[in-house]
Each structure stands twice: as structure tokens, then as C-alpha cells.
């Protein structure tokens, strides 16, 4: 199994498990409005400790995309 296939499998498994046990998987379900995403992305992009521990280098635009997918 390739890394990409393993990643997809894990994502599907985690999403399915969360749904089965009733865990919210979208940030909109937590009351986060979509227009808050730019502010959240700005704040996250300044968290050097978290960004330095990420296995992949990401920038503010990447963070915005992640939040939008989670919304």
C-alpha cells in the first residue's frame, strides 16, 4: 500500500468511526462561521512551535485550505 493509499484509508476510517460514535467532524458544527477562517488561518500561521513540528512545510494559504476543507 502506498503512502497515499494508506493516508486515504486512515482518513476514511477515522471519518467513519467519528460518525458512528457521534463525534463532530466539521468545524461548522461547532459553531465556527465560515468568515472566521481567514482570522483562524492568520493566527495558526503565527504558531511557530506547531509549524516547526509539522512534517510538511505549510504556509498561511495551506492552512486556510485545511480549515475550509474542515468547515
MORA-V394525 format. One record per pair of residues at least 4 apart in sequence whose ideal C-beta (glycine too) atoms are under 6 Angstrom apart, sorted by the first residue. I is the first residue (numbers start at 1). J is the second residue. Records with the same first field share a line. If there is no record, write none. Layout:
I->J + J
This chain:
1->5 + 6
18->23 + 25
24->29 + 30
27->32 + 70 + 71
28->71
32->36
34->71
36->40
37->67
40->67
41->60 + 63 + 64 + 67
44->63
45->60 + 63
48->52
58->62
